[in-house]
Amino acid sequence: MRIYYNSKLKILSRELRKKSTLSEVLLWNILKGKKIKGYQFMRQKPIGDYIVDFFCNKLKLVIEIDGISHNEKSASDQIRQQKLESLGLSVLRFYEWDVKKDIHAVVRVIENWIEEFERKDTTTKNTTP
């Protein structure tokens, strides 16, 4: 499945990469270079009409870090997440203070999600005729 994006977001996504928050930088330092279970993540990736914080195409996984600005956006974040999920994507959300306070716990959640994904993927491959 191909995931399309609004090409007008490409410039904005580059700008967002330059202006990353501390929590985005901290998590990116762990995600980049296939450091988590060999999967490649991209940051500030345009998907549809949105730009997501992190994305792994092979896992169809979006990772979002919610900062203080998200406190008033819960309804729009929910709509955004539903639209991303309608594309067949999974979304993991973390609060920025959790990333700053205990990044190892955040990484464990991501790794556990990946392990579950791999188990399901293996099961699906073994049951497909």
MOQUIMO-V692489 format. One record per residue. N is the residue number from 1. RES is the residue in three letters. OMEGA is omega in degrees with one decimal (999 if undefined). Layout:
n & res & omega
N & RES & OMEGA
N & RES & OMEGA
This chain:
n & res & omega
1 & MET & 177.8
2 & ARG & 177.9
3 & ILE & -178.1
4 & TYR & 178.3
5 & TYR & 176.5
6 & ASN & -175.2
7 & SER & 178.1
8 & LYS & -178.9
9 & LEU & -176.1
10 & LYS & 180.0
11 & ILE & 178.7
12 & LEU & 179.8
13 & SER & 175.6
14 & ARG & 178.1
15 & GLU & 179.4
16 & LEU & 176.7
17 & ARG & 179.4
18 & LYS & -175.1
19 & LYS & -176.7
20 & SER & 174.9
21 & THR & 179.0
22 & LEU & -178.8
23 & SER & 176.4
24 & GLU & 179.3
25 & VAL & -179.9
26 & LEU & -179.4
27 & LEU & 179.4
28 & TRP & 179.3
29 & ASN & 177.1
30 & ILE & -176.9
31 & LEU & -172.9
32 & LYS & 176.7
33 & GLY & 176.9
34 & LYS & -177.5
35 & LYS & 179.1
36 & ILE & 174.7
37 & LYS & 175.3
38 & GLY & -178.9
39 & TYR & 179.6
40 & GLN & 175.6
41 & PHE & 172.6
42 & MET & 178.5
43 & ARG & -177.2
44 & GLN & -174.7
45 & LYS & 173.8
46 & PRO & 175.1
47 & ILE & -176.0
48 & GLY & 178.4
49 & ASP & -176.7
50 & TYR & 169.5
51 & ILE & -179.4
52 & VAL & -177.6
53 & ASP & -179.0
54 & PHE & -178.7
55 & PHE & 171.7
56 & CYS & -177.3
57 & ASN & -176.6
58 & LYS & 179.0
59 & LEU & -172.1
60 & LYS & -174.8
61 & LEU & 173.8
62 & VAL & 173.8
63 & ILE & -179.8
64 & GLU & 174.0
65 & ILE & -177.4
66 & ASP & 176.9
67 & GLY & -177.9
68 & ILE & -179.6
69 & SER & -178.2
70 & HIS & -178.9
71 & ASN & -179.0
72 & GLU & -173.3
73 & LYS & -171.9
74 & SER & 179.2
75 & ALA & -179.8
76 & SER & 175.6
77 & ASP & 179.0
78 & GLN & 178.2
79 & ILE & 178.8
80 & ARG & -179.0
81 & GLN & 178.6
82 & GLN & 179.4
83 & LYS & 177.7
84 & LEU & 179.1
85 & GLU & 177.6
86 & SER & 175.8
87 & LEU & -179.3
88 & GLY & -179.2
89 & LEU & 171.4
90 & SER & -177.2
91 & VAL & 170.3
92 & LEU & -179.6
93 & ARG & 176.0
94 & PHE & 173.2
95 & TYR & -176.7
96 & GLU & -179.0
97 & TRP & 174.7
98 & ASP & 177.4
99 & VAL & -178.9
100 & LYS & -173.6
101 & LYS & -175.6
102 & ASP & -177.4
103 & ILE & 179.9
104 & HIS & 176.5
105 & ALA & 177.7
106 & VAL & 180.0
107 & VAL & 177.9
108 & ARG & 177.4
109 & VAL & 179.5
110 & ILE & 179.8
111 & GLU & 177.6
112 & ASN & 177.4
113 & TRP & -179.7
114 & ILE & 179.5
115 & GLU & 177.5
116 & GLU & 177.2
117 & PHE & -178.7
118 & GLU & 176.9
119 & ARG & 179.4
120 & LYS & -179.0
121 & ASP & 178.6
122 & THR & 178.8
123 & THR & 179.5
124 & THR & -179.6
125 & LYS & -178.4
126 & ASN & -178.8
127 & THR & 178.9
128 & THR & -178.3
129 & PRO & 999
